[in-house]
Amino acid sequence: MSDAVSRFPVTELEDLPADLRERVGAIAEKSGFTPNIFRALGHRPAELRAFLDYHDALMEREGGLTKAERELVVVATSGANHCTYCVVAHGAILRIRAKDPELADRVSSNPWQVELDERGRAIVDLARDSALFGEPDLEAARDAGLTEDEIWDVGAITALFAMSNRLAHLTALKPNAEFYLMGRQKR
């Protein structure tokens, strides 16, 4: 097996433009490593900026879905799209935010049988298969207590990560080894 992170060029943190070095550096400092997605997208700085801006607008906004619910959307979407990188990376974040070492694995591998509360079930169902999405899904989400704004967030996060999943497939992006243990062991 190749040790390559991506089948395309990668850019190390110190070689990013100053603004991106600062943004990605803050993430690397917090996590203890530079996630490979930033190294892979770094060779196209304008696209990395756009990705980070949209990511932050959806994943860091105040109100609505909790941070754990946002990661639940990412894991459900990435599982549906068979994206190993995003399942592993965001599975780690979900394990930490939900304080559940098994949830991400169950949602990504068999979302139909994972035990979730009504709200979590509605979120996962909205994130799974947009081709089959319809009015009954919206009604189920509303009945589970999701607001229109939260339903929009599920859809927008699903769309962003469908794009991200496709890039991870294109690049054959490998997850950082550190992600596999996050949320499973005490730091």
C-alpha positions, 0 to 999 in steps of 0.5 A: 500500500502506498503511503501517499496521502493523496493522488494529487499534490499536497501542501504542508502547513508552512507552505500555505499562504499566510491567511490559510496557514493561520486558519489551518494552523489553529485547527492543527494546534487544537487537534495536534496534527494537520488533517490531510484534507487541508494538505490536499486542498492546499495546493489550490488556495482559493478553493481551500478558502471557499471550502473553509468559509462555507464549512465554518458558515454551516458548522460553526454558526450559532443556534439551531443544530448542536455541534454533535447533530451537525457531525451526525449529518456529516457522518450519515452523509459520508456513510451514504457516499462511502467516503472513508476519509470523512467517515473516519475524520468526522466520526472522530469528531462525532464520538467526541461531541456526542460522548459516544465511542460507537455512534459514528460507526453505527450510523455510517455502517447501518443507519437504518438500525442504529438506535436514535432518539426521534430527532436524531432519526429525522436528522439521519434520514434527511441526510441519507438519500437526497434522490428519495427525499420528499414531503414525508421526510420534511413532515417527519423532521418537523414532527421530531421537533426540527425547525425549518432553519434546522432542516435547511442546515441538514440539507446544506451540510449534506450538500457541502459534504457530498461535494467534500466526499467526491473530492476525497474520492477523486484524490484517494484521500487517506485519513490521518492515523490520529483520527482512528483513536480520537473519542475512543481513548482518553487523551 
